[in-house]
Amino acid sequence: MPSERQVAEGATDILRQSTVKIKYGTDQVYESTTPIRNYREAVSNLLSHLQSLGLVNRLDEITGIGHRVVAGGELFSAPIVIDNRVLAQIRALRDYAPLHNPVEADCIDIFRKMMPWALEVAVFDTAFHQTMKPVNYLYSIPYEYYQKYGVRKYGAHGTSVRYVSAHAAKMLGKPLESMRMIVMHLGAGSSITAIQNGKSVDTSMGFTPVSGVTMGTRAGDVDVSLIAYLMKKLDITDVDQMIDILNTESGLRGISGISHDVRDLEAAAPTHPRAKLALDIFVNRIIKYIGAYAALMNGVDVLVFTAGIGEHSSNIRARIMQSLGYLGARIDPERNLQIHDNAGDITAADARVKTLVIPTNEELMIVRDVMSLSQVAQQAE
């Protein structure tokens, strides 16, 4: 890859205010609130801005496009060039990530039609976790449900975990395969992943991204009997409505009653008991998973914090680490407070376990995958 220089970054929000925001150059920012009614208009608007801002002269300068896809099931264990068959398979996996895969498939289809010359690559959140063994990915339900319907743990955040685990190995100057590592991807969606011999051993998210630790609006692990019980109590007949509650009205928001954002809860906690309780539960669930995964790997050599909360909340990091001294994991309080937007080592001088904070960069990981597959395609021509 000749260069990994970021030219621009941006986001389009069509669900709320139809906003477009693009950062480019050294510190230039373009913002607009042009009405955007659907994903086709969003893509068209984006491509138009790339030209009007001088980021590309012609659209055919863009030769590759990477798409983050949440659910790849057992079909995809690595990034893949998208063709009609792959796109159909992504759509068919909608039940595994109902909030994500349908939208991702629609956007892929739009890009393919608007830029047919570009190499389109799908990078799956679940792919990294395809190395898990049946003992860790199977649920204790009739085995034929796995055989017939693919019911098993798939995990998520694999692209993020792949990036930060490789970056951690580079920081420490050791082969990734030589370390037992636990990656805490803590953001609006949160997951914990155990890595041994450079591979995912187990991860907290399950069949869908709603399970695992408590998250911003997702419940995390719950007794499945609660679904039937609450549907009766709430007079809900559509199971999708109940699943939506677990996805969008639960987690930190559901417990606190005020916000899904850790920053809001940290500010409110001193005077708001439920905000404090939500944070306590969030930290508690993470600590439990770390303990379980350390036991699974017979110890841990490296702990990594990443994603929005993991990178920016020194308070959450400190609270989690307070309970991990038995593993030989301790952090330097000053280093923990000084980490801002950069990768850093916050390990205490007398700790046996390294603790790192590494900003995730899923976009860069996806670009690398696109470049790699582009080179393969060129060699095959």
N, C-alpha and C positions, 0 to 999 in steps of 0.2 A: 504494500500500500504506500504510494508515494508521499502522502501527507495525511495527517489526521487533524488538520486545522478546521475548526468549525466556522462556517461562513455565516450561518444564521440559525436562529431557533424561533419557534412560534407556536401559537395555538389558536384554534378556531372554536368558539363556543356557540353552537346553534340552538342549544336547549334553553338558554336563558335570555341573553340580550343580543344575540347575533354579533358578538364581538370578535375582532381579529387583532392579534398582537404579534408583531414580528420584531425581534431584536437582531441587529446586524451591524457590521462594521465594528468600531471600537466600543461605542456606547450609544449608538443610534437606535431609536425605538419608533416603530410605526404602529398606530392604533386606529381602528375605525369601528363603527357600529352599523355597517352596511347590512340591511335586512338580508338574512340568509334563511331560506325556507326548508332546505333539505341538504343531504350530503353531496349531491351532484353540484349544487351551487357553491357549497363550501370548498370543494376541490377546485372548481373553476376559478373561484375567487382567490384561492391560494396561489394557483399557477399564474394568474394575472399579476398578483403582487410581486412574485419572484422576478417578473420581467420589468414591471414599472419601477421597482426599487433598484434595478440594475444588478441584481444578484445573479441573473443569467441573461445573456443576450437573446438566446433562442431556447425554446423548451427542449429541442433535441440535443442540447448540451447535457441534459440529464439522462444518463444511460442506465441507471439502476435505481430501484425503489425498494426499500425494505419495509415490511409490514409486521408489526407486533401482533401476534395472534395468541389469545390466552389458552385455548384448549386444542391440543393436537391428539388427545387420546393416546391409544397405542399405535396409531397409524404413523406418527411422526416422531422420530427420536433425534432429528437434526434439522437445521434449516433446509429449505427446499425451494427450487424454482417453481413458480406458480404457473400451471397450465389449467385447462378447463377441468381436468380430473381432480387436481388438487383443490381448486376452488369449490367444486361440488362436495368434496370431502370435508372442507372447513364448514360449509353450510350444514352438512349432515351431523356435525358434532355440536350443534347449537344447544342441545340439552345439557351438555357438559359445562357450558358457560353461556347461559341464556342472555345475560346482560351484555356480553362482549362479542361472541362469534358472529351473530347475525349482522351486527353493525360493521364489524371488520370485513366480513365477506362482501357486503354492499360497497364499501369504500374501495376494496381491491378491484372489484368489477368496474367501478367508475374510472379508476386510474388506468386500468388495462385498456379501456375503450378510448380514453383521452390521450394516452401516451403508449400506443401499441408497440413502438420501437424499443421501449425500455425493458430491461430485465427486472421482473417482479419477483421478490423473494419473501417467503413467509418464515418468520422466526417465532417459534412456539415457546410460551412460558412453561409448558409442561415437559418439553423435550429433555431438559437437563435431569429431570427426575426419573427418566425411563431406566436408570441403572438400579433403582430400588429393587429389592428382592421380594418375592411373594409374601414372605413372613411379615414384611413391613407395609406392603401396599394392599393386601387383601383384607376385607371386612369379614367378621365372623358371622356370615349369613350363608344360606345355601349356595354351594359352589357353582351350581348351574347358572345362578344369576350373573356371575362373572363371565362364564362361558357364553351365555346367550346375549347379555346386555352390556357387557363391559363395565360392570359395577366394581370399582376399585378406587384406591387413592391415586390421584394424578399430580396433585400439587400445583403450584404456580410460582411466579417470580423467578423462574429458572434463568431467564436472561440476565436479570440483575445479579443473582447469586453466582452465575458463571463469571460475570465481569469482576465482582468484588473479590471472589476467592482467588482468581488469577492475579489480581492487583495486590492482594495480601501476600501471596507467595513472592511476588516481585519485590515488595517492600522489605520482606524479611530475608530475601536472598536465599530462599530454600525451595526445593521442588514442591509443588502443590501435593504431589503424591506421597510426600513424606510426613504430612501433617494431618492431625485430627482437628477439624475446624467446625465451629458452629456459627452460622451467619444469621443475624437478626435483621431482617428487612422490615423495618418498622415505619409505616406510613399510614395513609388512609386505609389501605389494606396491609395487613401485617402477616408475616410468616417466619417460622424458624426452620432452618435446614441444617442437618448434620451431614458433614462431608468427610469421607475417609478414602484414602488412596486416590484422591482427586475426583471422586464420584459421589453423587447424592446417595446417602444411605437411608435417610428418612426425612420427611418434611411435614409441617403441621397442617397445611391445607390439604383437603381431601379430594373427594369426587368432584366437588366444585370449590371455588374460593371462599365459600361462606363458613367453612369449618376451621378449627384450629384455635389460635389465641383470640381474645377479644379485640375487635377492631373499631374503626371510627363509627360505622353504622352497621357492621355485620356482627352477628351474635357470637361467632366462634363455636366451640363445642357445646352442644346441648343434648339432653336426653331426647331421642327421636319421638318418644311417646308424648312429649309436650306438644308436638304438631297437632296430633289428633285431639288432645285435651283442649288446647286453646281454640282450635277450630269450632269445637262444640260451645265453649264458653263465649266466644266472640261471634257466634252464629255465622261463621264463614263456611261457604260450600265449595269455593274454588281454592284448591291447594296452592295454586300459583300466587294467590293473594297472601297466603300464610308465608310462603317462601319469600315474597317481597318484603314482608315485615321483618323477617330474619336478616334480609340483605340490606335494607334501607332505613329501618326504624329502630334498630337494636344497637348492640355494642356500647361505645362510650355515650352516644346520643341517647340511647334507650335508658341506660342507668342514670345518667346525670340529669336528663330532661332539659338540658340547655344547649348542648353543642357536641359535635363529633370531633372537634379540634382540640388537641392536647394543650395548645397554647391558651385557649379560652378557659379550659378546665384548670390549668395551673394557676391562672390569674384568679379564678373564682374559688378555688379550693379552701383558702383560709376561712371563708365565711359561708361556704356552700357545702354542706355535708355530702350531698349526692355527687357533686363534682369530685370531691376528695375520694369518695367510694369508687367512682368510675376509674380513677387513676390507680387506686389500690388494686382493683380487680385486674386492670390491664397489666400492671407490673407482676402481680401474683401469677397470672397465667403464663407469662413469658418465663419466669423463674422455674416453673414446673417443667416446661418443655426443655429448658436447658439441662436441668437435672436428669431428665429421662434420656436425653441424647448423649450426655456425658457417660451415663451408665451403659448405654447401648454400644458406645465405642471404647468402653473401658478407659475413659479419661478424655481430656481435651487439651490441645496444644495452643489453639488460637480462637479467640472470640472476636467477631466482627460486627460492628454496628453500622447500618446503612439505611438509606431512604430518609424521608422528611423528618420523622421523629428521631430516628437513630442517629442522624447526622447533626441535628440542631438542638435537641433537648439534653443538655448536660444533666439536668435534674433526673430525667427518666433513666439515663445511663447510670448515674450514681446510685439510684434506688435499686436497680437490677443488680448491680455489682456488689452491693452491701450483703447480699445473700449467697455470694459465690466464693467466699474465702475458703471454704472446705475443699474447693477444687484447686486451690493455689492461684486463684484469679483475684487480683486486686488492682485498683487504678490509682494513679497520682491525681489528687483532687485539683491541683493547679493546672496540670495538662488537660484534664477533662474540661475545665472552664475555658481554656484558651483555644480549643478547637473551633474554628469557624470556616466552613465551606471548603476546607482542604483535608486531604488524607493525613492522618496523624496517629502516632503511637501514644496511648494514654496509660500504658502499663506502669505500675508501681515498681520501684527498683528491686524490691524483694519478692516479686511475684514469679511463680513458675509458668503461668499461662500468659501469653501475649494477648493484649486487648487493643484492637485497632478501630479507628473510625474512618470509614472510606466512603466518600460520596459515590453513589451508584451512577452509572452512565450506560443505561440500556440502549440509548440511541447509538453510541459509539460501537457497542457490541454488535448491533444490527448492521451498521455500516461495514464493519469488518466481515460479517457473514456475507453481505452482498458482494463485497470486493472479492472474497474468496470464491464464491460461486461464479462470479463474472469471469475470473481467471480460468476456472475450469471450463466454462462454456467457450471461451476464446481458444483454448488449447484443443478443444474437440472439433473446432471448425476446420 
